[in-house]
Amino acid sequence: MKVVSTINDLVHALGGYSRVARWAGYEDSRGVYNWITRGIPPSHHLRLTIEAKRAGVKIHPDVLGIDDHDAHVLDEVFSSDEHAA
């Protein structure tokens, strides 16, 4: 699985700025471009993690601004056989 370590890499892995902006509910891509300077809003973290998993991409914790402990918990949730669809 590819690991993305920047917001730009994540956005490109998910289809580009326009596609991610539509997905996030923004009127245009400026909202997503703002993530580069302001960080990704926490309200998008879980859904982005799900979309990345679907795309075969793992997000480095620094991209979401979460610590290693939270990243480990998130990894456990997504790797658990109990949650497999």
Protein Blocks (a to p, Z undefined) as FASTA:
>chain_A
ZZdfbfklmmmmnnpjklmmmmnopablklmmmmmmnopafklmmmmmmmmmmnopacdf
klnopafklmmmmmmmmmpmklpZZ
